[in-house]
């Protein structure tokens, strides 16, 4: 039993100190504030019929009190609907509550004072009000205690000097019991709401993990389309730049290194390349063994994709020098680049893959395989697109497998030279 009570106190403490939960409670209980205020206004006016049926003496005063109170409650709702928000919802409910708090002792007084039984009905309304309010447990108890003090103070003042102390004690015992029930209702309402809230938090965390995993496989734009569209996702891009890189001597390197060290080196290399793709706003397409494929200008089209790919390629070589020095291994890339049209889309039904197809892809791959270790090998089209920003070395016309004779170039320097004369 003691452990159970400690558990309840722990739940209450956790709920009362979790600001995210409190904000969630206020946001999701806006409708309660409006509905309960309307309910309160309806009850206030509806029970005037009871005043008449009981033959109470101060019917005019009671009608005036009820009309003013109901009008204030309705005005409170109208003000809430002017730019509603979670903060205004909280204020609206507190104001409506205290309108009823001040209304209750005056109603009791006009209905017969200490001989009236109207206070019992008001307790029912207030317990309903507090039990469904978007307040935490301690605030609910605090508002209940304030009500008891205001109710006693006003009713005692209005009935003075004719005060029935026995009735006053009876009222307060009933009030305290009523608010104790209200506190229990609040606790269980908040307990259930907290379970829903924590479940939603966990669900959102899992959704973010799934989203992150999807974005690690597909471009953001394609991932979004995949979630909202049905059917095949495919596009044709007239102008993109494709890069292939390959780790020279990877086969012999894999035979000489321990598996863990080999994977560690590859992981660091590709992780560094991934960071560079983000830096230059490029899209990683895939890795195959030690090969790395990147595209610029898809799926988000851009005018400077060739320049960004070349800057990326230069930084790839710089990164390889740093990693080689740190591991004491000879790690060199062979890089090939070509620009042109491609078709891009998503294939697969279980393991999605965003891929590129077309002659541009094949030509970029040929530039890599016909290149040289540590060099960036490009086609004449890439040279034409970037010759005003980089120095190039003309390799002349040579036979390229599957492509025939092609004029190709190496980037001559490891840094771009802006507005410099082209050296060919």
C-alpha positions in Angstrom: 0.0 0.0 0.0 2.8 2.4 1.0 4.7 1.6 -2.3 1.4 2.3 -4.2 1.1 5.7 -2.6 4.7 6.5 -3.3 4.1 5.5 -6.9 1.1 7.8 -7.1 3.1 10.7 -5.7 5.9 10.0 -8.1 3.4 10.1 -11.0 2.0 13.4 -9.8 5.4 14.9 -9.5 6.5 13.7 -12.9 3.3 15.1 -14.5 3.6 18.4 -12.7 7.3 19.0 -13.7 7.0 17.9 -17.4 6.5 21.2 -19.2 6.0 19.4 -22.5 3.2 17.4 -21.0 1.5 20.5 -19.5 1.7 22.2 -22.9 0.3 19.1 -24.6 -2.6 19.0 -22.0 -3.4 22.6 -22.7 -3.3 22.3 -26.5 -5.5 19.2 -26.6 -8.1 20.3 -24.1 -9.1 23.6 -25.8 -12.5 22.2 -26.7 -13.1 21.3 -23.0 -12.8 25.0 -22.0 -15.4 26.1 -24.5 -17.8 23.2 -23.9 -17.6 23.5 -20.1 -18.1 27.3 -20.2 -21.2 26.8 -22.4 -22.3 24.1 -20.0 -21.8 26.5 -17.0 -23.7 29.3 -18.7 -26.6 26.9 -19.5 -26.7 25.6 -15.9 -26.6 29.1 -14.5 -29.7 30.2 -16.5 -31.4 26.8 -16.6 -31.8 26.6 -12.9 -33.8 29.8 -12.7 -36.7 27.5 -13.3 -35.9 25.8 -10.0 -35.9 29.2 -8.3 -39.4 29.8 -9.6 -40.7 26.4 -8.7 -39.3 26.7 -5.2 -41.0 30.0 -4.7 -37.9 31.8 -3.7 -38.4 35.4 -2.5 -35.6 37.2 -4.4 -36.4 36.1 -7.9 -35.5 39.4 -9.5 -32.1 39.5 -7.8 -31.5 35.8 -8.7 -32.5 36.5 -12.3 -30.1 39.5 -12.5 -27.3 37.5 -10.9 -27.8 34.6 -13.2 -28.0 36.8 -16.3 -24.8 38.7 -15.4 -23.0 35.5 -14.7 -24.1 33.8 -17.9 -23.3 36.9 -19.9 -19.8 37.0 -18.5 -19.2 33.4 -19.3 -20.4 33.9 -22.9 -18.2 37.0 -23.2 -15.3 34.9 -21.9 -15.8 32.4 -24.8 -16.1 35.2 -27.3 -12.8 36.7 -26.2 -11.2 33.2 -26.4 -12.3 32.8 -30.0 -10.5 36.0 -30.9 -7.1 34.6 -31.8 -7.4 31.4 -29.7 -4.2 29.8 -28.4 -3.2 27.3 -25.7 -2.3 30.2 -23.4 -5.6 31.9 -23.9 -7.3 28.6 -23.3 -5.7 28.3 -19.9 -6.6 31.9 -19.0 -10.2 31.5 -20.4 -10.8 28.5 -18.2 -9.3 30.1 -15.1 -11.5 33.3 -15.6 -14.6 31.2 -16.2 -13.9 29.2 -13.1 -13.5 32.2 -10.9 -16.7 33.8 -12.3 -18.5 30.7 -11.0 -16.4 30.9 -7.7 -17.7 34.4 -7.0 -21.2 33.5 -8.2 -21.6 30.5 -5.9 -21.7 32.2 -2.5 -23.9 35.1 -3.8 -26.3 32.6 -5.3 -26.4 30.6 -2.0 -27.1 33.9 -0.1 -29.9 35.0 -2.4 -31.4 31.5 -2.3 -31.8 31.5 1.5 -28.4 31.7 3.0 -27.4 28.9 5.3 -30.8 27.3 4.9 -30.3 27.0 1.2 -29.3 23.7 -0.4 -28.1 25.4 -3.7 -24.5 25.1 -2.6 -24.7 21.3 -3.2 -25.6 21.9 -6.9 -22.7 24.4 -7.3 -20.3 21.9 -5.9 -21.4 19.5 -8.6 -20.7 22.1 -11.3 -17.3 23.0 -9.9 -16.2 19.4 -9.4 -17.1 18.8 -13.0 -15.2 21.9 -14.0 -12.0 21.2 -12.1 -12.0 17.5 -12.9 -11.7 18.1 -16.6 -9.6 21.3 -16.5 -6.2 21.2 -18.3 -4.4 21.8 -15.1 -1.9 19.6 -13.3 -2.9 18.0 -10.0 -1.4 20.6 -7.6 -2.9 23.6 -9.5 -6.3 21.9 -9.4 -6.0 21.5 -5.6 -4.8 25.1 -5.3 -7.8 26.5 -7.2 -10.1 24.3 -5.1 -8.6 25.7 -1.8 -8.9 29.3 -3.1 -12.6 28.5 -3.9 -13.2 27.3 -0.3 -11.7 30.5 1.1 -13.6 32.8 -1.2 -16.8 31.0 -0.7 -16.5 31.1 3.1 -15.4 34.7 3.1 -18.2 36.1 0.9 -21.0 33.9 2.4 -19.9 34.7 6.0 -19.8 38.5 5.1 -23.2 38.5 3.4 -24.9 36.5 6.2 -23.3 38.4 9.1 -24.4 38.6 11.9 -26.8 35.7 11.3 -24.2 33.0 10.8 -25.1 29.3 11.4 -21.7 27.9 12.4 -23.0 24.3 12.3 -24.2 24.8 8.7 -20.9 26.6 7.8 -18.9 23.6 9.1 -21.2 21.3 7.2 -20.7 23.3 4.0 -16.9 23.1 4.4 -16.8 19.4 5.1 -18.9 18.8 2.0 -16.7 21.2 0.0 -13.5 19.5 1.1 -15.0 16.1 0.3 -16.2 17.3 -3.1 -12.8 18.8 -4.0 -11.0 15.6 -2.8 -13.1 13.7 -5.3 -12.2 16.4 -7.9 -8.5 15.9 -7.1 -8.9 12.1 -7.7 -10.7 12.7 -11.0 -7.9 15.1 -12.0 -5.2 12.6 -11.1 -6.7 9.8 -13.1 -7.5 12.1 -16.1 -3.9 13.4 -16.0 -2.6 9.9 -15.5 -4.4 8.6 -18.6 -3.5 11.7 -20.6 0.2 11.3 -19.6 0.2 7.7 -20.8 -1.2 8.9 -24.2 1.4 11.7 -24.2 4.3 9.5 -23.5 3.1 7.0 -26.1 2.9 9.8 -28.6 6.4 10.9 -27.7 7.7 7.4 -28.2 5.8 7.1 -31.5 7.2 10.4 -32.7 10.7 9.3 -31.8 10.2 6.0 -33.7 8.7 8.0 -36.7 11.8 10.3 -36.6 14.1 7.3 -36.6 12.2 5.8 -39.6 12.3 9.2 -41.3 16.1 9.5 -40.7 16.6 5.9 -42.0 14.5 6.7 -45.1 16.5 9.9 -45.7 19.8 7.9 -45.4 18.6 5.8 -48.3 16.7 8.3 -50.5 17.0 12.0 -51.2 14.7 14.2 -49.1 12.5 15.2 -52.0 12.2 11.6 -53.2 11.4 10.3 -49.7 8.6 12.9 -49.4 7.1 11.9 -52.8 7.3 8.3 -51.9 5.2 8.9 -48.8 2.5 10.9 -50.6 2.5 9.5 -54.1 1.6 6.1 -55.5 3.1 4.5 -58.6 6.5 4.8 -60.2 8.7 7.7 -59.2 10.9 8.7 -62.2 12.3 11.9 -63.7 14.4 13.0 -66.6 17.1 15.6 -66.0 18.7 17.3 -69.0 21.7 18.7 -67.2 23.5 16.9 -64.3 27.0 16.1 -63.5 27.9 12.5 -62.4 31.1 11.5 -60.5 32.5 8.0 -60.0 35.5 7.4 -57.7 37.3 4.2 -57.0 40.0 3.2 -54.5 43.1 2.2 -56.4 44.6 -1.2 -55.4 41.6 -2.0 -53.1 41.8 -5.7 -53.9 45.4 -6.1 -52.8 44.7 -3.8 -49.8 41.8 -6.0 -48.7 44.1 -9.0 -48.8 46.8 -7.4 -46.6 44.6 -5.8 -43.9 42.6 -7.3 -41.1 38.8 -7.2 -41.8 38.1 -4.8 -38.9 40.8 -2.4 -40.0 39.7 -2.5 -43.6 36.1 -1.8 -42.7 37.2 0.9 -40.3 39.2 2.7 -43.0 36.4 2.4 -45.6 33.9 3.6 -43.1 36.0 6.7 -42.3 36.6 7.4 -46.0 32.9 7.2 -47.0 31.8 9.0 -43.9 34.1 11.9 -44.9 32.7 11.8 -48.4 29.1 11.9 -47.1 29.9 15.1 -45.1 31.4 16.6 -48.3 28.3 15.8 -50.3 26.2 17.7 -47.7 28.7 20.6 -47.8 28.5 21.0 -51.6 24.8 20.2 -51.7 25.2 17.0 -53.8 23.4 13.7 -53.8 25.1 10.5 -52.9 23.7 7.8 -55.2 25.4 4.6 -53.9 28.6 2.8 -52.9 29.6 -0.5 -54.6 32.5 -2.0 -52.7 35.1 0.7 -52.8 33.4 2.8 -55.5 31.5 6.0 -54.6 28.9 7.6 -57.0 27.6 11.1 -56.6 25.4 13.4 -58.8 24.9 17.2 -58.9 21.8 18.7 -60.3 19.4 15.9 -59.3 16.9 15.4 -57.7 17.1 19.2 -57.0 18.1 20.9 -60.3 20.8 23.6 -60.2 22.9 25.7 -62.6 26.3 25.2 -60.9 26.3 21.4 -60.5 29.5 21.0 -62.5 31.4 23.5 -60.3 30.2 21.9 -57.1 31.1 18.4 -58.3 34.6 19.5 -59.2 35.1 21.2 -55.9 33.8 18.1 -54.2 36.3 15.9 -56.2 39.2 18.1 -55.2 38.3 17.9 -51.5 37.9 14.1 -51.9 41.6 13.9 -52.9 42.6 16.1 -50.0 40.7 14.0 -47.6 42.4 10.8 -48.9 45.8 12.4 -48.3 44.9 13.1 -44.7 43.4 9.7 -44.1 46.4 7.9 -45.8 48.8 9.9 -43.6 46.9 9.0 -40.4 46.6 5.2 -41.1 50.0 4.9 -42.8 48.5 3.2 -45.8 48.7 4.3 -49.5 45.2 5.3 -50.3 44.6 6.9 -53.7 41.4 7.6 -55.6 40.8 7.5 -59.3 37.9 9.9 -60.2 35.9 10.3 -63.3 33.3 13.0 -64.1 30.9 13.7 -67.0 27.9 16.0 -67.5 24.7 15.4 -69.5 21.1 14.1 -69.3 20.0 11.2 -67.1 16.9 9.4 -66.0 16.5 9.1 -62.2 14.0 7.1 -60.2 13.3 4.7 -57.3 13.4 1.0 -57.9 12.6 -2.0 -55.6 9.7 -2.9 -53.4 11.5 -3.9 -50.2 14.9 -2.2 -50.3 14.3 1.1 -52.0 17.1 2.5 -54.1 17.4 5.9 -55.9 19.5 5.4 -59.0 20.5 7.0 -62.3 20.5 5.6 -65.8 21.7 6.8 -69.2 24.8 7.3 -71.3 26.0 10.1 -68.9 26.3 7.6 -66.1 28.2 5.1 -68.4 30.5 7.9 -69.6 31.4 9.1 -66.1 32.2 5.5 -65.1 34.5 5.2 -68.2 36.2 8.4 -67.2 37.0 6.8 -63.8 38.2 3.5 -65.2 40.4 5.3 -67.9 41.7 7.8 -65.5 44.9 7.8 -63.4 45.6 7.4 -59.6 45.2 10.6 -57.7 43.8 12.5 -60.7 40.4 13.9 -61.6 39.5 12.8 -65.2 36.8 14.7 -67.0 35.1 14.8 -70.4 35.3 17.8 -72.9 31.8 18.8 -71.8 32.9 19.2 -68.2 35.9 21.1 -69.4 33.7 23.4 -71.4 31.4 24.1 -68.4 34.2 24.8 -66.0 37.2 26.1 -68.0 36.8 29.6 -66.7 37.2 28.5 -63.1 39.7 25.6 -63.1 43.0 24.8 -64.8 42.9 21.7 -67.0 45.5 19.5 -68.6 44.5 18.2 -72.0 45.0 14.5 -72.4 44.2 14.7 -76.1 42.0 12.3 -78.0 42.1 8.7 -76.9 40.1 5.5 -77.3 37.6 4.9 -74.5 36.0 1.5 -74.1 32.5 1.5 -75.5 32.7 5.2 -76.4 35.2 5.4 -79.2 37.6 8.3 -79.5 37.1 11.1 -76.9 39.0 14.2 -76.0 39.5 14.2 -72.2 41.1 16.3 -69.5 42.7 16.2 -66.1 42.2 19.0 -63.5 45.7 20.3 -63.3 45.8 21.9 -59.9 44.3 20.7 -56.6 42.7 24.1 -56.1 40.2 26.0 -58.2 41.6 29.2 -59.7 38.9 31.8 -60.1 39.0 34.1 -63.0 42.4 32.8 -64.2 43.4 32.1 -67.7 42.7 28.5 -68.8 45.8 26.4 -69.4 45.2 23.6 -72.0 
